[in-house]
Amino acid sequence: MRTPSLFPQTAPRRLGATTPGARARRAWLLALLASAAAVAHADDETEREMLARIAAELQQVQAMVTEAARSAPPTARIKFRYDWLQRDLQMLRDGVQQHVDAPRQPRLVPPLRGDYRN
């Protein structure tokens, strides 16, 4: 049994002379493409929003670490290295922010040479 094709092999028609079935198929395909693009865009935007939230939370954690460093007892036998924690948190925050701020356009990639023999 042959399944019907979305694009039947018929003689080309003039642009204005399409059948209702062909218009419906074209509209269905356009709607499908638009919804796929919207889902991909929504996923990308959702990820960016979540990462921006993480960066904001890291900023708040950094403020708490600064406050904890100020209130740390100066005579403690074992000292917590707040400066190291602060540096690591900043590195995390910078990495997240770089990804959020990165352009969403394809980057130019240099072509491979391909010939590795002399």
N, C-alpha and C positions, 0 to 999 in steps of 0.2 A: 504494500500500500504506500503510495506516494503522499508525503505531507505537503500541504499547500505552502508555497513560498510567499514571503512578504513582498517580493519584487518579481511578479510573474514576467516571463520572457515574452513580451509582446512588442509589437512595432512601436517605435517612438512616436509620441503624440506631441501636438503643439502645446505650449505652456498653459494656455488658458483652457484647453479641452481635457480636463482631468475628470475621472469618474468619481462619484461620491466615495466609493471604496478606496480609491487611491488617495484621496484627500484625507480620509480617516486614518489610513496607514501612515501617511506622512505626519499627520498631527500626533499620532500615537508615538512615532519615533522621536519627534521633536520633544514631546513631553517626557519621554524616557530619558533622553539625553540631558534635558534641563534638570530633571530630578536627580540624576546621577551627579551632575556638576554641583548641585545644591548640597547634596549629602557630603561630597568631598570637601566643599568649602566649609560646611558646618563642622565637620570633624576637625579641620585645620583651625578654625576659629575657637572651637571648644578647647583644643589643646593649648592654644595661645593664651586663652583666658585662665586656664588652670595653671599654666606656668607663670603667668603674671601674678596670680594669687600666691604661688609658692615664693616668688621673689619678694612679695610684700610681707609674707610671714617670716621669711629669713631676716628681713629688715627689722621686724619687731623683736625677733630673737636676739639680734645683734644689740638692740637697745637694752634688752634684759641682761645680756652678758656685760655690757658696759656698767650698768647699775650694780650688778653683782660684784664686779671688779672693784668698784668704789667702796662697797660695804664689806669687802673681804678683810679679815683681821690681819694687820701687818706683822704680827708676831707669831703667826701660825708656823708650826714646825714643818709641815708639808704644804707647799704653796701650789695652788692650781694655776696653770698657765693660761690665763684669760687671753693674753695676747695671741697665743697660738690658736685658740678656739676662734677668736675674732678673725684672724687671717683665713682660717679654713672656711668659716661662714661666708666671708667676703668672696672667696674663690668660688664657692657654690653659687652664690647670688650672681656673680659676674657671668658664670657659665650659663645659667638659666636666662639671664637678661640678653646675652649675646644671641642665644637661640631665638628668643622672642623677637628681637630687633632685626634679625637677619632678613635680607630681602627674600621674597618668595618667588623670585624669578630664576630660571635656569642660569647656571654659571657657565662661562666659557671654559671648556676643557681642551687643553692642547692635544693635537692628534698624536697618536702613537707612531713611532717611526716604522716599526714592523719588520725591518730588515736588520737582523742582528749579526750577520756574517760579514766578514771582510771581503 
